[in-house]
Each structure stands twice: as C-alpha cells, then as structure tokens.
C-alpha cells in the first residue's frame, strides 16, 4: 500500500465492498481507529456500510483511509524489507497461493521493484479468477486448474459456487499477518488471533485426507491418470456440484471469513418463507449449492445456482 499513488491503485490492491462497514476497514488497513476520530465524518459514518454513504462521504472516507494506510505502511516498510531479505525473497523465486486475482502478488512485486530489489517472481495459483485481468499485465502467474479466460463456463461456475469452502480447506493454522516488527534482532510477522480455532480439527481432517489421496495416487501405476492434474481435483468438483447431506451438515454451519466483516455461514439452515429473507441468506452464503440443497431438499441445486447467478450475478 505504501507505493500506491492514488485512491484507484489503493482500491485495486485493497478492494472495499459495498456491504462493508466503515469502522471495519480501520483494522484491515492496519491503522488504529483512534486516528480517525479527528475526521468530521467519524461519528456519523463509522457504523454505516459503504452502500449507505453519500457520494461525497464515500470519496472523503476512502481518501482518508488511503492516506492513513499509506502513512502507516511507510512506517512499517523497513521491517517488511528486512523480513523479505532474511527470508531470501529476491532474485528468482516462486510463490504459491490459492488465488484468485493476483493483487497480493502484484503488491509484493511493486514493493520489491520500488526498493531496487532485483527479482524474477512467478506465481502459481489453484486458478485465476474473474478479476485477474486487473493484474495480469503486472505479474507472471499460472493457474493449476485453469488460467483466466481459458475455462469452460461450467467449470468456472463450479469453482465460483464453493470459493469460500475452498478457502477454508486451504487455510493455514494461524492468524493472518497484520504487520512485521523487530524482535530479537529479527523481523517477525505479527499475527492476528486465529479465527478458525473452533473448527481447525475438521479442517485438518480434510487436509490430511487430501494428502493421503495424493500419496496413494503417486504410488499407483496409472501414469496416464497421474499426469492429468485435473484428476486430482475431480472429487472436489463432485463435492461442489452435488454434496452429500453428511458433508453439508459437517460444513454448513461454519462461519467463514471474508472482506464483508459480517457473520456469514457456508450453508446455513433457514426457512424458505419469507422469500426475501431466504434470498438474502442465499446471497451471503459461502457455499451456495450446498445452501440450496440443504434448504430446498433438491437434487438440482447446482443448476438452480447457475440460473440464479445469471439472474442476479
């Protein structure tokens, strides 16, 4: 963020969604809320979502978030650069991430470039997603399942339908990195409280089973099957397309994290009536196919999801 030159670059690296509350952005950009109390909009707008702001309020608040974040990032830059150097993040290297759009890889590259650190960075994602086009001119990156624009509509919809489930299953067992600071003559990450502590055991069961599946496949003699990387993900595609009731019960009530700063569940059990409430819960569900199957008791949940996505996007 330190090198973002304007609000537009700031928003490209750190998107702000309409349903997010203003006060929830302070921690996300690493700035103490107390620093925003001096602004005239603080009392009247801090509890509003960005969709509730007037155009003038929105522009003023984003400008103040951008400038405050940029100022804080400048203070933390030295400890970040020290951390990157001590971890060998320079020269030719690769990073691996779930995905999706490349903004984090782009931000890392800009930090290295702007500080004169020679680098040849390649990124490897599970897949490149809908907004990858915003960053593709700035990074070298490859998708394991597919690259941006080179995917069937069905496969893209399958991945879209369960993105938040995948992010849970691929999550680390520690909190997100807030910043870096010097301790014991080293630069170390400062981690937030781990948000999935109550469900980590369920996540670990799935991660260990996935590794066992890969080991078994590698030991087999089916070379043709092994050489097709999509075979490794076919079981997950099946789960995304038509999850069993047991799997929905296991994951449906999990509260997942997003940039929305709102309690949301993968596939919460809700009543169909009133329809407006049902559709609102559908909108915020993290695994929409499972949500439809759980609450409508239908075998055609994926196809209903496809229709609803086209209607409401």
N, C-alpha and C positions, 0 to 999 in steps of 0.2 A: 504493500500500500504506500510505502514511503516514496516510491518513484512515480505514483500515479499523478499525472499532471493536471487533471481536471476531474469534475464530477463524473463525466461519462466513463473515463478509464477506471475510476473508483467503483462504479456500479458494474462494470464489466468483470472486475475481479471479485467484487463482493455484492452480488445481486440483493435487492431488497424487494420482498414480495408485498403485495397489496394488503394481505391479511395479517401482516406482522405489526405488532405494537411498537411504537417509537421507543419506549423505555427498554425493550428487549434488545435493541441494537447497540446499546452502550457497551455491554459486556462483550458482544460479538466482535466489536472492533477493538476491544482491549482498552477501553477508556473508562475511568471511574465515573459513575453517574453524577457525583458531586460537582464535577467540572462543567456540567451542562446546566446547573441551576442558575447560572448568571444570564441565561438567554431568556428573552421575553416570552418565548413560546413554551417554556418548560412546564409550567403549572397547567396550562390549558391543553397541551398536546401530548404530554408524556404517556398518557393512558389510551390515546387514540391509535387505531390502526392507520396505516398509510392510506388506505382507501377512504378513510373518514376525514382526511385533511383537505383543505382547500389547495388550489394550485400554488398559491403564494406560500402557504405554510409548508407544503411539501418541498418546494425548492429551497427555502431558507433552512429547513431542518437537514436536508441532505447535504447542503453546502457546509453546515456546521459539523455534521458527522464526518464529512470528508476531511475538513481542515483539522479537526481534533484528532482523528485517526492518523493523519499524515504526521502531525506533530509528535504523537506518541510513538509512531513507528520509527521516526528519526532517532529518538532516544534509545530504542531497542536494537537499532541496526548493528551496532558494534558487537553486541553479544551474539546476534544471529550470525554475523560473518565469521566470528571466532568459532562458533559451533560448526559451521559448514567446513571450515578449514581443518579443524581437528578430526572431523569425520571423513575427510577425503572427498568432499563434494566439489570436484574441479576436474579439468581435463575431460577425458572420455568416460562417461558413465551412463547408467540406465536407472530409471525409476519405474516402479510397478504400482499401479493403483487400480481400484475397481472401475473408475471412470469419473465422470462421463464426458465432460465438455472441454477439459483441458485448461481451465482457468488457473488451477494451482500450479501446474507445470509452467504455464506462461509466466506467472508471478515469480516463481523461483528463477526462471531464466532471466527475467528482467533485473532481479536483484544481482545475480552473478555478472551479467553484462555491464550494468551501470557502475559496478565497483571494480571493473577491469579484471575480473576473474575469467581466465580462458576456460571455455567449456564446450563440450560436444555432447549434449544431453539427448537421450532417446527415451520416450515414454512408452510403456506397454500397459494398455487398459484391457479390462474384460471386454468392453465395447465402447465405441464412440457414439454419442447420442445426439439428440435433436439440435442442440445449440453448439455443437463442436465447431460449426462453421465460423463462429466468432473468434476462435483462437487458432485455427489451423494454419494461418499464414505466419504464425509466430513460433510454432513448435514442430518438432518431428515426433510423430506418435503413431502407434499401430494398435488396432483393436484385435483381441483374440478371437471373439466370435464374429465380429464384423466391423468394417470401417464405415464412417459416415457416408451415407448415400448408397452404399453397396450392400443392401439388405432388403429382403422381402418385407412387404407390409405386415404379414402375419408374424414373422419373427420379431420385428420391431415392436408390434403391439404386445406380444408375449412378454418381452423384456420390460416394456413400459408398465404392464399390468402388475408387476411384482418388484419394482425397483427397491422399495423400502424393505421388503423381505430380504432381498439380496444384500443390502447394506448392513442389515442386522447379522446375517450369517457370515459376512466377510469382515465384521468389525473386530478390532483389537480388544484386548482385555484390560485396557487402561483408558483413562480420560483423555480428551482431546488436548492438544498442546495450545496453551494460551500465549506463551512467550518464552524467551530464553534469558537466563541470568547467570552471573558468575558465582560459583560456589566451589571452594577447594581448588582455586586456580584453573577451573574448567568452566566452560559454558554448558549449562544443562537445561533441558526443557522443563518448564513449569506446567504441570498437568492440571486440568480441571478434575473435579470429582467424577468418578466413573458412573455414568448414567444407567448402565445396564447391569448393575451389581446383582439385582434380584433375579435376573434371567440368564446370567452368564453360563450356568450349568447346562441349560437347554441349548444354548448356542454352541458350547464346547462339544456336546454330544454330536451335533450335526457336523461340526468342523472335523472331528476325529473320524467320523464315519466317511466323510468325503475323502480324507487322506487314505483310509483303508481301501476305499474303492479304487483310487488311483494306483496304489501299490499292487492290488490284485490284477488290475488291467495290465500293468507293466510286466508282471510275472507270467502272463498268459502268452501263448504263441500266435495270437491273432494279430499279426503285423499290420494287415490292411485296416483292421478296426482301430488299432492303436494310432496309426498315422493320421487318422481323421479326427482333428481336435474337437469337432462338434459332437462326436460320440460321447465325450466325457460330460457334456452338458445336457444330453438328451433327457436324462432322468429329471433334471431340474426343470427343463421345459415342460415335461409332463406334469410336474407338480404345479407349475404356474398355470398351465392350461386346465387341469382337472384335479385339484387337490382332494384328497380323501377327507372324510369327516374327522378322522383322528388327527390329521395334520392341521386342519383348521382349528380344532379345539386346542392343539398344542401351541399354535402361534397367534390365533385370532385376537386374544386379549392382551397381547404385548403392546406396550406403549412405546412408540418409536420416536426417534429424534429427527427433527428436520429444521429448516430455517424458518418455520412457521411460528415458533415459540407458542405452541398451543398443545394441550394434551390430545394426542391422536393415537388411534389404535389400528393395528393391521387389518382386522376384520371383526369389528365389534358386533355383538348380537343386539339388534334393535327391532322394533315393531315396524311393519310396513306403513301403518297409518299413524299420524298424518303423513301423506306422501312428501310434503315439503321437508319435514324433519328427516325422513328416510333419505331423500336425495342429498340433504346437507351432510348427513353422516357418510353417505357414499362418496361425496366429494372429498372429504377429509380422510377417508380410509386409506391405509398404506398399501393394501393388497386387495384391489377392487374385485377381482374374480372370486376370491375367497369370501369377500363380503357378500356378494350377490348369491353365491351358492349357499352360504350359511343361513341367510335370511329369507331367500326365496325358495329354498329347497329344490333347486333346479339343476338339471344335468347340462344346461346350455348357458352356464354363467359366462364363459369366455365370449360367446357370440353376442350375448346381451351387452357385455362390456364394450365390445367393438362398436356396436351400434350407438351406445351412449357416448362413447368417446368422440365419434364423428359428429353427433348432435351437439354436444356441449364442449368438447375439446378442453 
